Amino acid sequence: MPRASAADAAETAQRILGAATELFASRGFAAVSLDDVARAAGVTRGAVYHHYANKAGLFGAVAATLQAGVAAAVVQAAEAAGSHAGDQLRAGSHAFLDAITSGPAVRILLIDAPVVIGWQGWRRLDAENSEAHLRDALRHTNVADDLLDASTAQLSGAMNEAALWIARHDETEAARAQAHSALDRLLNAYLL
């Protein structure tokens, strides 16, 4: 493929992904058609099929992109917290809670993804992204090696449940503040 064509194809794929993200976030997976996505992206339905095969494939790409964005927010916050492992764990955990409950991530990752890509697919995305960073952060605290997997699973589960809890509340900011306070108490147990 000539260089200009490859660049055009990449730009088209990105435009489709962006349009799909907006539509899935505002309407939900079930209420969005590939015609809707094509129209919003300014491309043909054939172009959507060419880049993403089908609606589920497109949704999977959107979810993977958002999950990687959540993980990037975790890493950025942890790195900005300095070199102390406990500070990094705390900052990254709070960043996870904010990133997954903001913007398109909340509906796409927390509501639709477990149904559309399945629980195992959702768990795989989480394990490859945010959970991997959580395990690494816990490894550098006082968590014993034989408890690392269990601690990662429990803390990850607690944060995912807190995110779902925030998503269900009409008063999102109040719920978010309460969840952050509870998260600090939970993290204190790992950092003592």
Secondary structure as the mmCIF struct_conf table of DSSP 4:
data_model
#
loop_
_struct_conf.conf_type_id
_struct_conf.id
_struct_conf.beg_label_comp_id
_struct_conf.beg_label_asym_id
_struct_conf.beg_label_seq_id
_struct_conf.end_label_comp_id
_struct_conf.end_label_asym_id
_struct_conf.end_label_seq_id
HELX_RH_AL_P HELX_RH_AL_P1 ARG A 3 ARG A 27
HELX_RH_3T_P HELX_RH_3T_P1 PHE A 29 ALA A 31
HELX_RH_AL_P HELX_RH_AL_P2 LEU A 34 ALA A 41
TURN_TY1_P TURN_TY1_P1 GLY A 42 GLY A 42
BEND BEND1 VAL A 43 VAL A 43
HELX_RH_AL_P HELX_RH_AL_P3 ARG A 45 TYR A 52
BEND BEND2 ALA A 53 ASN A 54
HELX_RH_AL_P HELX_RH_AL_P4 LYS A 55 ALA A 80
TURN_TY1_P TURN_TY1_P2 ALA A 81 ALA A 81
BEND BEND3 SER A 83 SER A 83
HELX_RH_AL_P HELX_RH_AL_P5 ALA A 85 ILE A 100
TURN_TY1_P TURN_TY1_P3 THR A 101 THR A 101
BEND BEND4 SER A 102 SER A 102
HELX_RH_AL_P HELX_RH_AL_P6 GLY A 103 ALA A 105
HELX_RH_PI_P HELX_RH_PI_P1 VAL A 106 ASP A 112
HELX_RH_AL_P HELX_RH_AL_P7 ALA A 113 VAL A 116
TURN_TY1_P TURN_TY1_P4 ILE A 117 ILE A 117
HELX_RH_AL_P HELX_RH_AL_P8 GLY A 118 GLU A 128
TURN_TY1_P TURN_TY1_P5 ASN A 129 ASN A 129
HELX_RH_AL_P HELX_RH_AL_P9 SER A 130 ARG A 139
TURN_TY1_P TURN_TY1_P6 HIS A 140 ASN A 142
HELX_RH_3T_P HELX_RH_3T_P2 ASP A 145 LEU A 147
HELX_RH_AL_P HELX_RH_AL_P10 LEU A 148 ARG A 168
BEND BEND5 ASP A 170 GLU A 171
HELX_RH_AL_P HELX_RH_AL_P11 THR A 172 LEU A 191
#
